[in-house]
Amino acid sequence: MTSPLRLGIAGIGTVGAALIRLVQDKASMLEERCGRPVEITGVNARDKNKDRGISLEGMTWFDDPASLAKSDEIDVFVELMGGEDDPALSAVKDALNAGKHVVTANKALLAKHGVELAQLSESKGLLLNFEAAVAGGIPVIKVMRESLTANSVSRVFGIMNGTCNYILTRMEDEGLSFDACLADAQALGFAEADPTFDIEGNDTAHKLAILASLAFGTRIAPDAIYLEGISKITTDDIEAARDLGYRIKLLGVASRTSAGVESRVHPAMVPLGSPIAQIAGVTNAVSIEADTVGSLMMSGPGAGGDATASAVASDICDIAKSKPGHQHGPALGQPAVSLVPHERAEMRAHAGGYFIRLTVLDQPGTMASIATRMAEQEISLESIVQRRAKGESASELAPIILITHETTEAAIKTALKGIESDGRLKGEAQMIRIEKLG
Ligand SMILES: NC(=O)c1ccc[n+]([C@@H]2O[C@H](COP(=O)([O-])OP(=O)(O)OC[C@H]3O[C@@H](n4cnc5c(N)ncnc54)[C@H](OP(=O)(O)O)[C@@H]3O)[C@@H](O)[C@H]2O)c1
């Protein structure tokens, strides 16, 4: 009989417990497809006595992840603890140094230390697999790393945070405020007690940093990503967007431009009829534009124990099928030493259309002064609409919506400063970028 592939799993939370259940329930199917049995021989978590609703029978309990990572009882170290530094970082290094393949779902760890870990795995001739780290159950890493080797990618973008998409979907469908939708997301377990990381875009940025590296052969650079979350989006924006044929989504976008790689996470207007606009609720989607294949879009569950465990299991199967002693494919699609520095295209050079929502004093000359400020920056307007004012001061205030033709971020920012200095604006201007699709 072929020797089993022995797994050591550190982290038995949402994903770890689902993976253990999956490996137990589908043991014979996995054996058939992997060509050898897959067994969990060691586990680790913080609390040995916690009831996890799964059987850990036959598995050795390790009190710390490092000793599991180095154990002679395992062939693969599966890191499902989370966290960008220790203990995940040192345990993964320990595992690689001890000759174990590694599977992780940890985007924070990879965004910060991915290049170093990829280099270490390559120097040891070991696999470092991380399908679950981006968009959970959607097999986007494999597609980018393996299926698109003959392509030059020009843009990769997507909806990669289910919490944000859930909030925006409910705001639109039910006319609820951002705060009300966030509270519901927390009550339903879609959002963390501290949701900042999700709603301010950091989680999407971690995933985008990994995708940008795979797409453009650059070193992973989370700090090079422009970041803007969804907490300032109002139902007024969502209504106005819909009336103008758009929907607002939190997008992560990385594209190749003449000035370098433009990587950004921000709310974006997408045409109502576009495929990405149809992605509702907690669902994720990733779209890739490449020269040979054209455009691809994959959508599906971006989180959840079972969907994420499905991706982790596929990484494990790839290791089970790999031949000992053979040179393995590099973790980031090309040797880590050959990755080039991420040359950042500045956001002020970003070119695109813009949605601007202004609340102005309803006085003669206001429209003309707005038009002048736009013209000074050579911004041409696709439309300018005065909407019906709501609330107590409705008679003195006028909400104005502008849609611009393609211009630069620098021009828009200067025009808005000018409008502000003219003293007719009430509150802050809202500016949402329109993503050009198709
Ligand atoms: N949840 C998802 O849908 C999802 C989707 C994609 C990727 N991921 C990634 O998958 C990883 C795991 O996520 P999760 O949702 O399963 O997390 P989780 O439910 O919070 O579980 C984390 C597990 O790690 C253990 N742990 C935490 N710190 C530890 C430490 N210092 N030493 C030993 N064990 C420690 C915890 O032990 P105790 O149980 O004893 O407290 C728990 O079992 C993260 O990197 C996450 O980003 C998650």
The ligand as an SDF file (V2000), in Angstrom:
LIG
                    3D

 48 52  0  0  0  0  0  0  0  0999 V2000
  -12.9780   31.7150    8.3170 N   0  0  0  0  0  0  0  0  0  0  0  0
  -12.9430   31.8460    7.0070 C   0  0  0  0  0  0  0  0  0  0  0  0
  -13.9850   31.8180    6.3340 O   0  0  0  0  0  0  0  0  0  0  0  0
  -11.6280   31.9940    6.2880 C   0  0  0  0  0  0  0  0  0  0  0  0
  -11.6190   32.1290    4.8720 C   0  0  0  0  0  0  0  0  0  0  0  0
  -10.3870   32.2250    4.2030 C   0  0  0  0  0  0  0  0  0  0  0  0
   -9.2090   32.2300    4.9360 C   0  0  0  0  0  0  0  0  0  0  0  0
   -9.2620   32.1300    6.3090 N   0  0  0  0  0  0  0  0  0  0  0  0
   -8.0020   32.1470    7.0400 C   0  0  0  0  0  0  0  0  0  0  0  0
   -7.8630   30.8980    7.7180 O   0  0  0  0  0  0  0  0  0  0  0  0
   -7.1550   31.0800    8.9220 C   0  0  0  0  0  0  0  0  0  0  0  0
   -8.0030   30.5210   10.0820 C   0  0  0  0  0  0  0  0  0  0  0  0
   -9.2110   31.2370   10.1390 O   0  0  0  0  0  0  0  0  0  0  0  0
  -10.4250   30.7540   11.0750 P   0  0  0  0  0  0  0  0  0  0  0  0
  -11.5940   31.5740   10.6610 O   0  0  0  0  0  0  0  0  0  0  0  0
  -10.5270   29.2920   11.0750 O   0  0  0  0  0  0  0  0  0  0  0  0
   -9.9150   31.2700   12.4970 O   0  0  0  0  0  0  0  0  0  0  0  0
  -10.5180   30.9190   13.9360 P   0  0  0  0  0  0  0  0  0  0  0  0
  -11.8700   30.3400   13.8140 O   0  0  0  0  0  0  0  0  0  0  0  0
  -10.3120   32.1200   14.7780 O   0  0  0  0  0  0  0  0  0  0  0  0
   -9.5570   29.7510   14.4570 O   0  0  0  0  0  0  0  0  0  0  0  0
   -8.2080   29.9720   14.7710 C   0  0  0  0  0  0  0  0  0  0  0  0
   -7.6470   28.7110   15.3960 C   0  0  0  0  0  0  0  0  0  0  0  0
   -6.2770   28.9200   15.6560 O   0  0  0  0  0  0  0  0  0  0  0  0
   -5.9920   28.6440   16.9960 C   0  0  0  0  0  0  0  0  0  0  0  0
   -4.9840   29.6000   17.4630 N   0  0  0  0  0  0  0  0  0  0  0  0
   -5.0520   30.9460   17.4280 C   0  0  0  0  0  0  0  0  0  0  0  0
   -3.9300   31.4730   17.9400 N   0  0  0  0  0  0  0  0  0  0  0  0
   -3.1650   30.4240   18.2990 C   0  0  0  0  0  0  0  0  0  0  0  0
   -1.9010   30.3190   18.9270 C   0  0  0  0  0  0  0  0  0  0  0  0
   -1.2300   31.4160   19.2990 N   0  0  0  0  0  0  0  0  0  0  0  0
   -1.3980   29.0990   19.1570 N   0  0  0  0  0  0  0  0  0  0  0  0
   -2.0910   27.9930   18.8030 C   0  0  0  0  0  0  0  0  0  0  0  0
   -3.2950   28.0230   18.2220 N   0  0  0  0  0  0  0  0  0  0  0  0
   -3.8250   29.2320   17.9810 C   0  0  0  0  0  0  0  0  0  0  0  0
   -7.2970   28.8180   17.7690 C   0  0  0  0  0  0  0  0  0  0  0  0
   -7.2620   28.0150   18.9440 O   0  0  0  0  0  0  0  0  0  0  0  0
   -8.5160   27.8700   19.9600 P   0  0  0  0  0  0  0  0  0  0  0  0
   -9.6280   27.2700   19.1380 O   0  0  0  0  0  0  0  0  0  0  0  0
   -8.0470   26.9410   21.0120 O   0  0  0  0  0  0  0  0  0  0  0  0
   -8.8090   29.2490   20.4340 O   0  0  0  0  0  0  0  0  0  0  0  0
   -8.2990   28.3240   16.7300 C   0  0  0  0  0  0  0  0  0  0  0  0
   -8.4400   26.9320   16.8030 O   0  0  0  0  0  0  0  0  0  0  0  0
   -6.8710   32.5840    9.0200 C   0  0  0  0  0  0  0  0  0  0  0  0
   -5.5950   32.8600    8.4920 O   0  0  0  0  0  0  0  0  0  0  0  0
   -7.9250   33.1990    8.1110 C   0  0  0  0  0  0  0  0  0  0  0  0
   -7.5330   34.4400    7.5750 O   0  0  0  0  0  0  0  0  0  0  0  0
  -10.4400   32.0180    6.9850 C   0  0  0  0  0  0  0  0  0  0  0  0
  1  2  1  0
  2  3  2  0
  2  4  1  0
  4  5  1  0
  4 48  2  0
  5  6  2  0
  6  7  1  0
  7  8  2  0
  8  9  1  0
  8 48  1  0
  9 10  1  0
  9 46  1  0
 10 11  1  0
 11 12  1  0
 11 44  1  0
 12 13  1  0
 13 14  1  0
 14 15  2  0
 14 16  1  0
 14 17  1  0
 17 18  1  0
 18 19  2  0
 18 20  1  0
 18 21  1  0
 21 22  1  0
 22 23  1  0
 23 24  1  0
 23 42  1  0
 24 25  1  0
 25 26  1  0
 25 36  1  0
 26 27  1  0
 26 35  1  0
 27 28  2  0
 28 29  1  0
 29 30  1  0
 29 35  2  0
 30 31  1  0
 30 32  2  0
 32 33  1  0
 33 34  2  0
 34 35  1  0
 36 37  1  0
 36 42  1  0
 37 38  1  0
 38 39  2  0
 38 40  1  0
 38 41  1  0
 42 43  1  0
 44 45  1  0
 44 46  1  0
 46 47  1  0
M  CHG  2   8   1  16  -1
M  END
$$$$
